[in-house]
Each structure stands twice: as C-alpha cells, then as structure tokens.
Amino acid sequence: MTTTNTRAGETRARLLAAARTEFATHGLSGARVDRIAARAGVNKERIYGYFGGKENLFAAVVAETFQEHAERVGLPEGDLGEYAGRVYDFHRRNPELTRMMMWEALHYGGGPMPDDALRTAYYKEKVAALPWPDGEAPDERAAATFLTVIGLAVWPLAFPQMTRLVMGTAAAHSGARDDADPVRAQVVAAARALER
C-alpha cells in the first residue's frame, strides 16, 4: 500500500471513530460534521470526500459496528440462551451501538434507511441460523422469536433507568462479571424457554 493510501485509510478510520462517538452522543440529527472533523483532526471536507455527507457517514458507522457485532457475537446456532447472553454482553460492552440504534429509530421511525437491503440480509441470515428442528424451515415465527431474543438481550441496556429502578442500584449490571450478572442470567433463561 502506498503512503497516500495508508494515510487515506488512517484518515477514514479516524473519521469513523470520531463519528461513532458523535452519533452515539447526539444522534444523526444532532451530530455536527465540524465536531466529527475536529475530533478526527481533519478538515470537514474530508467527510464529504470520503462519505458524501453526514447520513452516509452514519450508515458507514452503523455498518462497521454491525460487522463487529457479527464477528464477536456470531450466529444464533446451538443454545439460544447462550446466543442471547452473547448479544447482551456485546451491547453491555459496546453501548454506542445501542444508542445509535435508538437515535436511528428516532430519526427514521419505521421508514426506509440507506442500508435497508444490507441490514435485512444480515437479519435474515441470523433468523435462518436459529436452531429449529431438522427439516423445519425458518418462518415468520422464527423471525418473531429472533426479534424477541434481541429484545430480551438489549432492552435492559437500552433503558438503564428502568433496569436501575426495577433491580436497584446494588444489582446494577454494568460492572458485574458475566456469570454474576442477574439480568444476564435471566436473559439467558428466558431465551432458552423460547426454544422449541
């Protein structure tokens, strides 16, 4: 790789890292390209040069985060409860993904997003990997089961105020080891109960 290509790759990576922080904190509407550029240490014109605009940069940040999610969490094969536990663990350790998805929901609502096709394929792969009995193809119930598992795993982290109010501050999950986290244990147990 040439020096120019190396610098371009480094600049792009710095922009993505800075944008992740900005979008997780302020959402798509509240994020400012000048703050992203300043945090990345580049001219804000680089954002337009690399990504074409703020919305495309947001889509690139979400895509990068989903790639990390796919690599670290894997597919929901085998024990559905352990998969739910891995999802919970990933979101607990990477709260910016949860926040970006919440901001995304506020911005787009239920309408189309720039990367709909890519994300739909991502989720279809997850649904198809669910541990269904031999010979049974995933159907609408499988998709609903997957959505329920994600809800079980992410909801306590997306709404930490509810978790604190219900569980109390002594049982807060943020610092607990995986095997000592009572919320994680219940997420795993509830997901296992969904298996057929």
C-alpha positions in Angstrom: 0.0 0.0 0.0 1.4 3.4 -0.9 1.9 6.1 1.7 -1.1 8.1 0.2 -3.4 5.0 0.5 -2.1 4.4 4.0 -2.9 8.0 5.1 -6.3 7.9 3.4 -7.1 4.7 5.3 -6.0 6.2 8.6 -8.0 9.3 7.9 -11.1 7.3 7.1 -10.6 5.2 10.3 -10.2 8.3 12.4 -13.4 9.8 10.9 -15.4 6.6 11.6 -14.1 6.5 15.2 -14.9 10.2 15.8 -18.3 9.8 14.1 -19.2 6.8 16.3 -18.7 8.9 19.4 -20.6 11.9 18.0 -23.5 9.9 16.7 -23.9 7.8 19.9 -23.9 11.1 21.9 -26.0 13.3 19.6 -27.8 11.1 17.1 -28.0 11.7 13.4 -29.8 15.0 13.6 -27.8 16.4 16.4 -24.4 15.3 15.2 -22.2 18.0 13.7 -19.7 17.4 11.0 -17.4 20.1 12.3 -17.2 18.3 15.7 -16.5 15.0 14.0 -13.8 16.5 11.8 -12.2 18.3 14.8 -12.2 15.1 16.9 -10.6 13.2 13.9 -8.1 16.0 13.4 -9.0 16.6 9.7 -10.8 19.2 7.6 -14.5 18.6 7.5 -14.4 18.5 3.7 -12.8 15.0 4.2 -16.2 13.8 5.5 -17.8 14.8 2.2 -14.9 13.4 0.2 -15.0 10.0 1.8 -18.7 9.6 2.6 -20.6 12.2 0.6 -22.4 13.6 3.7 -23.5 13.1 7.3 -26.2 10.5 6.6 -23.8 8.3 4.6 -21.2 8.6 7.3 -23.8 7.5 9.9 -24.7 4.5 7.7 -20.9 3.6 7.4 -20.5 3.8 11.2 -23.6 1.6 11.8 -22.3 -0.9 9.1 -18.9 -1.0 10.8 -20.5 -1.6 14.2 -22.7 -4.3 12.8 -19.7 -6.0 11.3 -18.0 -6.0 14.7 -21.2 -7.4 16.2 -21.3 -10.2 13.6 -17.7 -11.1 14.2 -17.9 -11.1 18.0 -21.4 -12.5 18.6 -21.7 -14.9 15.7 -24.9 -16.7 14.6 -27.6 -18.0 16.9 -26.7 -21.6 16.4 -26.9 -24.1 19.2 -28.1 -22.8 22.5 -30.4 -19.9 22.0 -29.9 -18.8 25.6 -26.1 -18.5 25.2 -26.6 -16.5 22.0 -28.9 -14.1 23.9 -26.1 -13.9 26.5 -23.5 -13.0 23.9 -25.8 -10.3 22.4 -26.3 -8.9 25.9 -22.6 -9.0 26.6 -21.7 -7.2 23.3 -24.2 -4.4 23.9 -23.1 -4.0 27.5 -19.5 -3.6 26.4 -20.4 -1.5 23.3 -23.2 0.8 24.4 -22.7 3.1 21.5 -24.4 0.6 19.2 -27.5 0.5 21.3 -27.5 4.3 21.5 -27.0 4.7 17.7 -29.9 2.3 17.0 -32.1 4.3 19.4 -31.1 7.5 17.6 -31.7 5.8 14.3 -35.2 4.8 15.3 -36.0 8.4 16.3 -34.6 9.7 13.0 -36.1 7.2 10.6 -39.0 5.7 12.6 -40.3 2.7 10.7 -39.3 4.1 7.3 -36.6 3.0 5.0 -32.9 3.6 5.8 -30.0 4.0 3.5 -28.7 0.5 4.1 -32.1 -1.4 4.3 -31.1 -4.2 1.9 -27.8 -4.9 3.7 -29.4 -4.9 7.1 -32.3 -7.1 6.0 -29.9 -9.7 4.6 -27.9 -9.5 7.9 -31.0 -10.3 9.9 -32.3 -13.0 7.5 -29.0 -14.8 8.0 -29.5 -14.7 11.7 -33.1 -15.9 11.5 -32.0 -18.8 9.2 -29.4 -19.9 11.7 -31.8 -20.3 14.6 -31.7 -23.8 16.0 -35.0 -25.2 14.6 -35.9 -28.9 14.5 -34.5 -30.8 11.4 -36.5 -30.3 8.3 -38.3 -27.2 9.5 -37.5 -24.0 7.6 -37.5 -20.7 9.5 -40.8 -18.9 9.1 -42.5 -15.8 10.4 -42.5 -17.4 13.9 -38.7 -17.8 13.7 -38.3 -14.1 12.8 -40.6 -13.2 15.7 -38.5 -15.5 18.0 -35.3 -13.8 16.9 -36.8 -10.4 17.5 -37.9 -11.4 20.9 -34.4 -12.7 21.8 -32.8 -9.4 20.7 -35.4 -7.6 22.8 -34.7 -9.7 25.8 -30.9 -9.1 25.5 -30.9 -5.4 24.6 -33.9 -3.8 26.4 -32.3 -3.7 29.9 -29.3 -2.0 28.4 -31.2 0.4 26.1 -33.2 1.6 29.2 -30.7 1.6 32.1 -33.0 3.8 34.1 -35.7 1.1 34.1 -33.1 -1.6 35.0 -31.9 0.5 37.9 -35.4 1.3 39.1 -36.5 -2.3 38.9 -33.3 -4.1 40.0 -32.0 -1.4 42.4 -28.5 0.1 42.3 -26.9 -2.8 44.2 -27.9 -5.2 41.4 -26.9 -2.9 38.5 -25.4 -5.0 35.7 -22.8 -2.5 34.4 -19.8 -3.8 36.5 -20.8 -7.4 37.2 -18.9 -10.3 35.8 -20.9 -12.2 33.1 -21.6 -15.1 35.4 -22.6 -12.9 38.3 -25.0 -10.6 36.4 -28.6 -11.4 37.5 -30.1 -9.6 34.4 -27.9 -11.6 32.0 -28.8 -14.8 33.8 -32.5 -14.1 33.3 -32.0 -13.1 29.7 -30.3 -16.5 29.1 -33.0 -18.4 30.9 -35.8 -16.6 29.1 -34.3 -17.1 25.7 -33.8 -20.8 26.4 -37.6 -21.0 27.2 -38.3 -19.8 23.7 -36.6 -22.8 22.0 -38.9 -25.3 20.5 
